[in-house]
C-alpha cells in the first residue's frame, strides 16, 4: 500500500513536469533509467507511475517505442466540419488569425517572462533556421519558430490548445508565405516583426514581446484581406 502511494506521488510529479512544459504534446518521455536518476526513485515505482498516467490518458505507451505525452486537447482532424469550413471559406482563415493574434501574443509575453536558457536556445535555433531559409519555402520553419515560443510559455493549457490547431495554423502560415513573401513591402514588414518578437523575448521584455507578436499576426491577417479584396482571391493550398 505504501509503495502504491509513492507511485501515485511519482505520477503526480510527472504530471507537474508535463504541466510545466518539460515534456510537451507528442514528446517522448525519458527512459525508466533516466527518470530514476531524475526523480530519485526505483524503476519499479517509475513503471507503476507510468502505468497510472497511461490509465489516465495523459501518456500513450507503445511497446518497443516508449511513452509519449498525449494530445490532451485533440488535434482538429482533417475530416472535421471546422477543417471543411477552413478550406472552403477564407472567413474562417481570418477567424483563426484573430484567435492566433490573442493566443500567440500572450504566449510571447509568457515566454519572455518564463523562458529558460534551453527554451531560448530552441527559439534562437528556430529563428536562425527561418531567417536563413528561402522565404518562399520556409512556412514550416516559420511555424516552428512560433511553436518554440508557445512551448517557452510553460502554460500547459495554452501549449495544448495551440497544438490542437497546428494543422490549421501551419496552413495559415503557408497562406501568408504564398501570398506575401514575394511582395517586398509585406516581406520586409514580416521580417521586421519576427526580429522584434525574437529580440523582445530573448531580452525578457514581456510587454514588447506581446505587442510585437500581436502586431505581426494582425499585419498578416489584414494584408491577406487586402490582397483578397484587390485581386479577388488569395492562394490557398
Rosetta blueprint (number, residue, H / E / L):
1 X L
2 X H
3 X H
4 X H
5 X H
6 X H
7 X H
8 X H
9 X H
10 X H
11 X H
12 X H
13 X H
14 X H
15 X H
16 X H
17 X H
18 X H
19 X H
20 X L
21 X L
22 X L
23 X L
24 X L
25 X L
26 X L
27 X L
28 X E
29 X L
30 X L
31 X L
32 X H
33 X H
34 X H
35 X H
36 X H
37 X H
38 X H
39 X H
40 X L
41 X L
42 X L
43 X H
44 X H
45 X H
46 X H
47 X H
48 X H
49 X H
50 X H
51 X H
52 X H
53 X H
54 X H
55 X H
56 X L
57 X L
58 X L
59 X E
60 X E
61 X E
62 X E
63 X L
64 X L
65 X L
66 X E
67 X E
68 X E
69 X E
70 X L
71 X L
72 X L
73 X L
74 X L
75 X L
76 X L
77 X L
78 X L
79 X L
80 X L
81 X H
82 X H
83 X H
84 X H
85 X H
86 X H
87 X H
88 X H
89 X L
90 X H
91 X H
92 X H
93 X H
94 X H
95 X H
96 X H
97 X H
98 X H
99 X H
100 X H
101 X H
102 X H
103 X H
104 X H
105 X H
106 X H
107 X H
108 X H
109 X H
110 X H
111 X H
112 X H
113 X H
114 X H
115 X L
116 X L
117 X H
118 X H
119 X H
120 X H
121 X H
122 X H
123 X H
124 X H
125 X H
126 X H
127 X H
128 X H
129 X H
130 X H
131 X H
132 X H
133 X L
134 X L
135 X H
136 X H
137 X H
138 X L
139 X H
140 X H
141 X H
142 X H
143 X H
144 X H
145 X H
146 X H
147 X H
148 X H
149 X H
150 X H
151 X H
152 X L
153 X L
154 X L
155 X L
156 X H
157 X H
158 X H
159 X H
160 X H
161 X H
162 X H
163 X H
164 X H
165 X L
166 X H
167 X H
168 X H
169 X H
170 X H
171 X H
172 X H
173 X H
174 X H
175 X H
176 X H
177 X H
178 X H
179 X H
180 X H
181 X L
182 X L
183 X L
184 X H
185 X H
186 X H
187 X H
188 X H
189 X H
190 X H
191 X H
192 X H
193 X H
194 X H
195 X H
196 X H
197 X H
198 X H
199 X H
200 X H
201 X H
202 X H
203 X L
204 X L
205 X L
206 X H
207 X H
208 X H
209 X H
210 X H
211 X H
212 X H
213 X H
214 X H
215 X H
216 X H
217 X H
218 X H
219 X H
220 X H
221 X H
222 X H
223 X H
224 X H
225 X H
226 X H
227 X H
228 X H
229 X H
230 X H
231 X H
232 X L
233 X L
234 X L
235 X L
236 X L
237 X L
